[in-house]
Amino acid sequence: MEFNFDLNHVENLLKTESDIHVGFAADFNDVRSRSAQVATLFVLPLDEQFTESESVNGQDEYLAKEMFGVMILIPVIAANEEADEQIKRLRNDVKSILAGATFTGYQPIKLNRGRVVELNKDTGNLIYQCQFSIESNLTVTTRVIT
């Protein structure tokens, strides 16, 4: 039984369906500190929720909802029309690839929202975050520990 959705699935889908470079980052601060030469995508976990849906004698069922973000990192000197057009195209590409994608044991990926996170003058980066969620039903068998 998997309690957490494997974000490698998302990274692999983005790598195969897109011509945008997909990078690896440990966390958001790692993404913020990078200086990008080309547009790069980073997939990061954001949140998870487990809501108890039903309980059968000896088993608990949960609706697991995991949220993740695809950070779009583009090099810019300042916010301008070219950067605006590039971010519009990239976020549309990311949404088109991921929204509705399904993986075994999970419901289709849903788009939650998107927003500009940061324009960092030190690194020369603009970061836009697309937020997605994916849900699954989990059954946990209770056990007595003595």
Summary of the structure (lengths in Angstrom):
residues: 146
radius of gyration: 18.0
end to end distance: 23.0
largest distance: 65.2
contacts: 403
relative contact order: 0.23
helix: 23%
strand: 44%
